[in-house]
Amino acid sequence: MHTMLHFLKNKYFITIVFFLTTILFFDRYDVFSQLDLRKQLFKLQKEKNYYQKEIKNNNEQLHELRTNPENLEQFAREHYLMKKQNEDVFVIVNDSLLED
């Protein structure tokens, strides 16, 4: 018991405990903030990877549309309902899509 009291009265020990408590709990970048920031960083890295893949896919599609006139025509017909001069276009919509 006597050694414990002597240890608690030591100014270096008190300073270290105060410093560690401040850093761990009360600092602007405490442990909990660091954990939250790490989670956020991981989430943002996943989003970045997703968007980089999407950009790569979109660039490939754009290149394909610019170099192949058949793909350009198919894209225009499917997305913009374009047609040739003597054609009729019928759009069929599923009822399940209308409910959403």
C-alpha positions as a Markdown table, in Angstrom:
| # | Residue | x | y | z |
|---|---|---|---|---|
| 1 | Met | 0.0 | 0.0 | 0.0 |
| 2 | His | 2.8 | 2.3 | 0.9 |
| 3 | Thr | 4.4 | 1.8 | -2.5 |
| 4 | Met | 1.1 | 2.5 | -4.2 |
| 5 | Leu | 0.8 | 5.9 | -2.4 |
| 6 | His | 4.3 | 6.7 | -3.2 |
| 7 | Phe | 3.7 | 5.9 | -6.9 |
| 8 | Leu | 0.6 | 8.1 | -7.0 |
| 9 | Lys | 2.4 | 11.0 | -5.5 |
| 10 | Asn | 5.1 | 10.9 | -8.2 |
| 11 | Lys | 4.8 | 13.9 | -10.4 |
| 12 | Tyr | 5.9 | 12.1 | -13.5 |
| 13 | Phe | 3.3 | 9.4 | -13.1 |
| 14 | Ile | 0.6 | 12.0 | -12.6 |
| 15 | Thr | 1.8 | 14.0 | -15.7 |
| 16 | Ile | 1.8 | 10.9 | -17.9 |
| 17 | Val | -1.7 | 9.8 | -16.7 |
| 18 | Phe | -3.0 | 13.3 | -17.3 |
| 19 | Phe | -1.4 | 13.4 | -20.8 |
| 20 | Leu | -2.7 | 10.0 | -21.8 |
| 21 | Thr | -6.2 | 10.8 | -20.6 |
| 22 | Thr | -6.2 | 14.0 | -22.5 |
| 23 | Ile | -5.0 | 12.4 | -25.7 |
| 24 | Leu | -7.3 | 9.4 | -25.4 |
| 25 | Phe | -10.5 | 11.1 | -24.5 |
| 26 | Phe | -10.5 | 14.9 | -24.6 |
| 27 | Asp | -8.3 | 15.8 | -27.5 |
| 28 | Arg | -9.7 | 17.0 | -30.8 |
| 29 | Tyr | -8.5 | 13.9 | -32.5 |
| 30 | Asp | -9.1 | 11.4 | -29.7 |
| 31 | Val | -9.3 | 7.7 | -30.2 |
| 32 | Phe | -13.0 | 7.6 | -31.0 |
| 33 | Ser | -12.6 | 10.3 | -33.6 |
| 34 | Gln | -9.7 | 8.4 | -35.2 |
| 35 | Leu | -11.9 | 5.3 | -35.4 |
| 36 | Asp | -14.7 | 7.2 | -37.0 |
| 37 | Leu | -12.3 | 8.8 | -39.5 |
| 38 | Arg | -10.8 | 5.5 | -40.4 |
| 39 | Lys | -14.3 | 4.1 | -41.1 |
| 40 | Gln | -15.1 | 7.1 | -43.2 |
| 41 | Leu | -11.9 | 6.7 | -45.1 |
| 42 | Phe | -12.6 | 3.1 | -45.9 |
| 43 | Lys | -16.1 | 3.9 | -47.1 |
| 44 | Leu | -14.7 | 6.7 | -49.3 |
| 45 | Gln | -12.1 | 4.5 | -50.8 |
| 46 | Lys | -14.8 | 1.9 | -51.7 |
| 47 | Glu | -16.8 | 4.7 | -53.3 |
| 48 | Lys | -13.7 | 5.9 | -55.2 |
| 49 | Asn | -13.0 | 2.4 | -56.5 |
| 50 | Tyr | -16.7 | 2.1 | -57.6 |
| 51 | Tyr | -16.6 | 5.4 | -59.5 |
| 52 | Gln | -13.3 | 4.6 | -61.1 |
| 53 | Lys | -14.7 | 1.3 | -62.4 |
| 54 | Glu | -17.8 | 3.2 | -63.6 |
| 55 | Ile | -15.7 | 5.8 | -65.4 |
| 56 | Lys | -13.7 | 3.0 | -67.1 |
| 57 | Asn | -16.8 | 1.3 | -68.2 |
| 58 | Asn | -18.4 | 4.5 | -69.5 |
| 59 | Asn | -15.2 | 5.4 | -71.4 |
| 60 | Glu | -15.2 | 1.9 | -73.0 |
| 61 | Gln | -18.8 | 2.4 | -74.0 |
| 62 | Leu | -18.1 | 5.9 | -75.4 |
| 63 | His | -15.2 | 4.6 | -77.4 |
| 64 | Glu | -17.4 | 1.8 | -78.7 |
| 65 | Leu | -20.2 | 4.3 | -79.7 |
| 66 | Arg | -17.7 | 6.6 | -81.4 |
| 67 | Thr | -16.0 | 3.8 | -83.4 |
| 68 | Asn | -18.8 | 1.5 | -84.3 |
| 69 | Pro | -21.8 | 3.0 | -86.1 |
| 70 | Glu | -24.0 | -0.1 | -85.5 |
| 71 | Asn | -23.6 | 0.3 | -81.8 |
| 72 | Leu | -24.4 | 4.0 | -82.1 |
| 73 | Glu | -27.6 | 3.2 | -83.9 |
| 74 | Gln | -28.6 | 0.5 | -81.4 |
| 75 | Phe | -27.9 | 2.9 | -78.5 |
| 76 | Ala | -30.0 | 5.6 | -80.1 |
| 77 | Arg | -32.9 | 3.2 | -80.8 |
| 78 | Glu | -32.9 | 1.8 | -77.3 |
| 79 | His | -32.4 | 4.9 | -75.3 |
| 80 | Tyr | -33.9 | 7.7 | -77.4 |
| 81 | Leu | -36.5 | 5.6 | -79.3 |
| 82 | Met | -35.2 | 6.8 | -82.6 |
| 83 | Lys | -36.4 | 5.1 | -85.7 |
| 84 | Lys | -35.8 | 4.9 | -89.4 |
| 85 | Gln | -38.1 | 6.9 | -91.7 |
| 86 | Asn | -40.6 | 4.1 | -92.6 |
| 87 | Glu | -40.6 | 2.3 | -89.2 |
| 88 | Asp | -43.0 | 2.2 | -86.3 |
| 89 | Val | -41.7 | 1.9 | -82.8 |
| 90 | Phe | -43.8 | 0.2 | -80.1 |
| 91 | Val | -42.8 | 0.6 | -76.5 |
| 92 | Ile | -44.0 | -2.2 | -74.2 |
| 93 | Val | -44.0 | -1.3 | -70.5 |
| 94 | Asn | -44.4 | -4.0 | -67.8 |
| 95 | Asp | -47.1 | -3.3 | -65.1 |
| 96 | Ser | -44.6 | -4.3 | -62.4 |
| 97 | Leu | -42.3 | -1.4 | -63.4 |
| 98 | Leu | -45.2 | 1.1 | -63.1 |
| 99 | Glu | -45.9 | 0.0 | -59.5 |
| 100 | Asp | -42.4 | 1.0 | -58.3 |
